[in-house]
Amino acid sequence: MNQVRVKSGFTLIELLVVMAVIALLLSIALPRYYSSVDKSKEAVLRENLALTRQALDKYYGDNGIYPETLDQLVSKKYLRNLPQDPITDSSATWIVVAPDAAEKGGVFDLRSGAVGKARDGTEYKDW
């Protein structure tokens, strides 16, 4: 009697075709993913800078001088905590800009301490 063999499973060619399709889809999706991550980090950096600058202005409006350190914004409850620079993943890399007159305090503005350029070509330290 002839026995009929039932084939189950996939051939090597079928598996290679599926893997090639998956690789093609990944090569399209991954650059967009990394671009969106960079875009979101830049948006968070801009927002953190804006909020901290608002807190500095409120501190100046209430006290008539700027704080001596960024930590004073936290201790006087102008900020809950010092925001992180999302590019460097640290709150210790902020660059403090002092006011033009020393008697006005120690922190007039702050800038990012991140090295490099944003997607629009500007440097992070100039934001």
C-alpha positions in Angstrom: 0.0 0.0 0.0 1.1 3.5 -0.8 1.4 5.7 2.2 0.6 9.4 1.6 2.8 11.7 3.6 1.2 14.9 4.8 3.6 17.8 4.8 3.3 20.1 7.7 5.3 23.2 8.3 7.0 25.7 6.2 9.7 25.4 3.6 13.0 27.2 4.0 12.1 29.6 1.1 8.8 30.5 2.8 10.6 31.3 6.0 13.3 33.4 4.2 10.6 35.4 2.4 8.8 36.1 5.7 12.0 37.2 7.4 12.9 39.4 4.5 9.5 41.1 4.7 9.9 41.6 8.5 13.4 43.1 7.9 12.0 45.5 5.3 9.3 46.7 7.6 11.7 47.2 10.4 14.1 49.2 8.2 11.2 51.5 7.5 9.9 51.8 11.0 13.0 52.1 13.1 14.3 55.4 11.7 10.9 57.0 12.2 10.8 55.7 15.8 14.3 57.1 16.7 13.4 60.4 15.0 10.2 60.6 17.1 12.2 59.9 20.3 14.6 62.7 19.5 11.7 65.0 18.7 10.0 64.3 22.0 13.2 64.9 24.0 13.6 68.3 22.3 10.0 69.2 23.1 10.5 68.2 26.8 13.7 70.2 26.9 12.0 73.3 25.6 9.1 72.8 28.1 11.5 72.3 31.0 13.4 75.5 30.1 10.2 77.5 29.8 8.8 76.3 33.1 12.0 76.9 35.0 12.4 80.4 33.4 8.8 81.1 34.5 9.7 80.0 38.1 12.8 82.3 38.0 10.6 85.2 36.9 8.1 84.6 39.7 10.8 84.3 42.2 12.2 87.6 41.0 8.7 89.2 41.1 8.2 88.0 44.7 11.6 88.7 46.1 13.1 91.5 44.0 16.2 89.4 43.4 17.0 86.2 41.5 17.8 83.0 43.5 21.4 82.3 44.3 21.1 78.7 43.1 18.5 76.6 41.3 17.9 74.6 44.4 16.4 77.7 46.0 13.5 77.4 43.6 12.8 74.0 45.0 13.3 74.9 48.7 11.0 78.0 48.4 8.4 75.8 46.6 8.5 77.6 43.2 9.3 74.1 41.7 8.5 70.7 43.1 11.9 69.5 42.0 14.5 70.6 39.6 13.6 69.3 36.1 16.0 67.0 34.2 17.6 67.9 31.0 16.2 65.1 28.8 19.1 65.1 26.4 21.7 64.5 29.2 19.3 62.7 31.6 20.5 64.7 34.5 19.4 67.7 36.5 23.0 68.6 37.3 24.0 69.7 33.7 22.1 72.9 33.5 24.3 75.9 32.7 23.4 78.8 35.0 23.5 82.4 33.5 24.1 85.1 36.1 22.4 88.5 36.0 24.4 91.4 34.7 24.5 92.9 38.2 25.8 90.7 41.1 23.4 92.2 43.6 20.4 90.9 41.7 21.2 87.3 42.7 22.9 84.3 41.1 20.6 82.7 38.6 19.1 85.0 35.9 18.6 82.3 33.3 19.6 78.7 32.5 20.6 76.8 29.4 21.0 73.2 28.5 24.4 71.6 29.2 23.8 69.1 26.4 26.4 68.8 23.7 25.3 68.7 20.1 22.7 70.1 17.8 19.0 69.8 17.6 17.1 68.6 14.6 16.6 72.3 13.5 20.4 72.9 13.4 20.6 75.0 16.6 22.8 74.0 19.4 21.2 72.9 22.7 23.3 75.3 24.7 21.8 78.2 22.9 18.2 77.4 23.8 
